[in-house]
Amino acid sequence: MTLLSHISRRQPRLGLCYLRVHGVRYSSISTPPTHPTIHSPSEPIVRDSFTRISKFWIPTGGITPTENEDAHAKLIRAGYLRQSHAGIFHMLPLGQRVQEKLENFIDKHMSQLGASKVSLSSISSQALWQQTNRLEGYGPELFRFTDRKDVPLLLAPTHEEEITTLVAKTTKSYKSFPLRLYQIGRKYRDEIRPRQGVLRSREFIMKDLYTFDYSLSSALTTYEQVRAAYHRLFTELKLPFLVAEASSGDIGGDLSHEYHLATPIGEDNIISCNSCDYVANEELASSRLRPAEGVSSPSIWRGVSKDRSTLINVWYPDSFSDDDINTYAIKSVLPELDSSLNDSTPFWSSIAPGSDGAPESRPQRLVNIIDYRLGSVHQDTSPDALLPEDSNLDLSTLTTEYITSSADGSPLNIIRIREGDNCPRCHAGKLKFQKAIELGHTFHLGTRYSAPLEAQVSVPSNLLEDNGAASTSAGELTTVTMQMGCHGIGMSRIIGAVADHLADEKGLNWPRAIAPFEVVVVPGKKDEKDGVMVSEFLANSQAARPLDVLLDDRSESLPWKMRDADLIGYPIIVILGKGWHSDRLCEVQCRRLASISHVLLEDLPIHINRLLFQL
Amino acid sequence: MTLLSHISRRQPRLGLCYLRVHGVRYSSISTPPTHPTIHSPSEPIVRDSFTRISKFWIPTGGITPTENEDAHAKLIRAGYLRQSHAGIFHMLPLGQRVQEKLENFIDKHMSQLGASKVSLSSISSQALWQQTNRLEGYGPELFRFTDRKDVPLLLAPTHEEEITTLVAKTTKSYKSFPLRLYQIGRKYRDEIRPRQGVLRSREFIMKDLYTFDYSLSSALTTYEQVRAAYHRLFTELKLPFLVAEASSGDIGGDLSHEYHLATPIGEDNIISCNSCDYVANEELASSRLRPAEGVSSPSIWRGVSKDRSTLINVWYPDSFSDDDINTYAIKSVLPELDSSLNDSTPFWSSIAPGSDGAPESRPQRLVNIIDYRLGSVHQDTSPDALLPEDSNLDLSTLTTEYITSSADGSPLNIIRIREGDNCPRCHAGKLKFQKAIELGHTFHLGTRYSAPLEAQVSVPSNLLEDNGAASTSAGELTTVTMQMGCHGIGMSRIIGAVADHLADEKGLNWPRAIAPFEVVVVPGKKDEKDGVMVSEFLANSQAARPLDVLLDDRSESLPWKMRDADLIGYPIIVILGKGWHSDRLCEVQCRRLASISHVLLEDLPIHINRLLFQL
């Protein structure tokens, strides 16, 4: 009823009129819905069934395309967003709509996972972050400030501390588990070099999901269910994503995964096999090693620990150079390594007591890390080479250690993986490198946050199979620390990455799921009324799924509006042009599928839906 | 198709089975939709048609109700929100859902107004706020900080500066006007005393609409359209709102309105007539004055200007006391008054040059403000009374002035309005006071921000009727400063105010439009499957509008679940209890309408919709 009165008020009988041209009477437009809808008399129209561009702010013009314009520049020129301050952006109506579509899309997938949506405050307290020892670790990337009472606060870049505290306080019963809570909101990180628009900005939108279980086995089931949800989600976005094994610190390599989109503008290196499904990020990737070939002469790369107490010699064959050293591999056996230094040699001397009374400081430990290719060469290395020539240290004052294999006992490879190295998983494959953007990650946290923040729950012992408590009676309660996971998706990043991935020389392009509108109807200058009728018909179709339609009702020329539509990147463009006047045919363009067809109005909804399901 | 397979997968044939008990076969459940829905094979289920409480986190228990528990305490106990830091809140799933419903509701009304949705950054720059001279005015209420490069930033409490800058940069053509942009997002204000939960918090959600027109007459049309939209919006929420005339500074009293909900916990004073529709806030309210009665003796109230250069004597009849002085009335004739001081007498002396070399400082001007009731008494006041007895000032060094009438020439009333005073608009009415919470405001800004931020547009002169440029030729362009309006709605406040307004001793209560769910289905312990069937039936009803349904599938007793439902405040509770077992009757409770009925399943959707439209 409402819909009908709406149509007739704005465009009396016009829809019906044109539909009769085709000799078909669509009950969807010409008769009221079959059930009596109850509305209070004062209730206004529920919503427009399509959007008019004249009522939807898209600032256009004034910006000239540059040569080799990147996707970020296209997002600005097409009117999706604007930078307000360095690395900080305003979303304009088109961008806001993409963001809202993406949020609804993620909501759907999180709901399928049984996750409940929350909205945590953006302001957190520095005291809370001190409890988990992260305040210093984040360093200058945290926006910090104090309130009028000098309480130290921060703008949260992530919410483990807050959600763990919240759940610890409110959730007492094991019956609440598994518990899955997520939010979609603004995060803050004071990037030293914000760049590439929303791909690396200082204020950005994240989806962050936190999972809570009372046992490790249940937490691992949760982890697998989240992974499955991420697969469904990225698959439905129709993005060619890569899932890379990532490092999860002490916990083990199979409990952290990254979801990437390969792109030349990416800042991550993803290494994958050209034969099997092995994919890993640079930090975790390994290659199948060739047996060491004969005797090599050693070279030395020198490092130092973050606290400067440990000196590190890395011994490797002189057929390689310092540039080939894989600091991730060194960190895997010696996590204390400070990998941020270009030159560690200043620390290879003891510092004499200063005039200001500073005590003498000097390293206490010397660790030698030997690449497997050198075999037993380290036995032969001259003690003279253990320290640089100009060092004033005395070897006898240092504890000297040797590391010759990985933590799991396998040969230690400290040389960077190179394109064409052998896959570690299959026998035929060779490794290749791809630049990529990280769009999401899954991470099993264990008790990293629940232990310091004392998030505990009492569980009947018989439910805790994996802690070997099977012998206790069923009713007895055991207090356990919650097992957590955190699982992020970079919403702003998806927008930037999709824009980059699908843009061509004409403009942007959007997957159906997150396009600002699914269809734009572009009538010629004299066909505005026909445009209204076609838009209303598509938005209310009962012959197929109703479509999200924008009508370009501006008084510009048809070619101008078509160029603008190409730039903005609607998945489908419906043009009422020559064919419409001669034969009542709508021209349907889909640039991504390189498809142009001429379709009768009554066939339009199903035709467009068929195209959309490929996008 | 999707929906069907969804039902059968989870609850095979059960719905159909019970529907047959009533001898009715509902095509909505037993047959597929009549049109072929196109889905890609891999696309997962679009969404659940109802929500199970077992998958929706509501932390309950652990909090004991206090005597005279206020609505904020109920919001916490029922699981809507939790405080994270002083005046800062986390929204839990119930609260998040109310917030999202309210956002959709506001979106609908903004769309009807032709407003486009944007999302501006929460971080703004102090430099920008200096351009409009607001940085100091906001004072310690602004959360300020610097980034790693020492750029001074702030967390925006409102966005006039940002949006004006954005529109000034992007909108060049008069064809883009009228332009209406709004957002719904977080705002920040470092309240000195955050209190009453989300009613006065430091992080809160606002809807802020900004309007841009190229002429004053167009801006006034916009203002009236916004007012009409606000009326529709608050009416649809079924809240008994008050619209108060508010002060809009220099521009005039008819271009700013406040939207209030009357409540004893409110912090604003709203003055209204018991006979006509006169409503004004305390700042702007006036009363019809009685003629001055004979000669009164004067009392003096002393004040001082913010810059301490002007001393202020307010002369009023000694039948009143200092507590009756209306500082808003003084400010209306002398805006410089510092109304924050309890005692201004220290400033009524000159300060001698100090030992630290500070120059002598003394007031330069003395203004006498005379209440109309004193008639010409000020002529007779002894010069001795112009200064306090212990003042060391010399009258001859001061410029002395007298103010004896309002700016518009009417009699000057500096006595506070009191309950029972005469209405200034009608002749029969008496004024009454109400405590109220401000939920929204509309404000015509003129060029307050567009002038300093140089937001200008070129307009053909013939479109600018109201600037007297009618004689210029049609094609000639005139550059004008944009006319703006700002129009806020406190989203967090609406949630807190509605909770307060509708709560009773049993718990909360929500209007249909923003209830977390419209209906909760509460089955007995053994009736969980029936609960699923009833929920599915209501959520998919084609006999009436489909409902937003929550199923309480927890394994608690029926009375426990009913008490919990009362506390949470779902508009409608459907109980499968005794009547269900004996006669297949659902018990439908609506506490707000004091309605309990027993209804057959097939009648349930229409019965519930009828109740909901009263809520």
Interface residues (C-beta under 8 A of the other chain):
Chain A: T34 H35 P36 T37 I38 H39 S40 S42 E43 P44 I45 V46 R47 D48 K55 F56 W57 P59 G61 G62 R82 S84 H85 A86 I88 F89 H90 M91 L92 P93 G95 Q96 R97 Q99 E100 K108 H109 S111 Q112 G114 S116 K117 V118 S119 L120 S121 S122 I123 S124 S125 P140 F143 R144 F145 D147 R148 V151 L153 E162 T165 L166 K169 T170 T171 K172 S173 S176 L179 L181 Q183 R186 Y188 D190 I192 R202 E203 R232 T235 E236 Q542 A543 A544 R545 I606 N609 R610 F613
Chain B: H35 P36 T37 I38 H39 S40 S42 E43 P44 I45 V46 R47 D48 K55 F56 W57 P59 G61 G62 R82 S84 H85 A86 I88 F89 H90 M91 L92 P93 G95 Q96 R97 Q99 E100 K108 H109 S111 Q112 G114 S116 K117 V118 S119 L120 S121 S122 I123 S124 S125 P140 F143 R144 F145 D147 R148 V151 L153 E162 T165 L166 K169 T170 T171 K172 S173 S176 L179 L181 Q183 R186 Y188 D190 I192 R202 E203 R232 T235 E236 Q542 A543 A544 R545 I606 N609 R610 F613
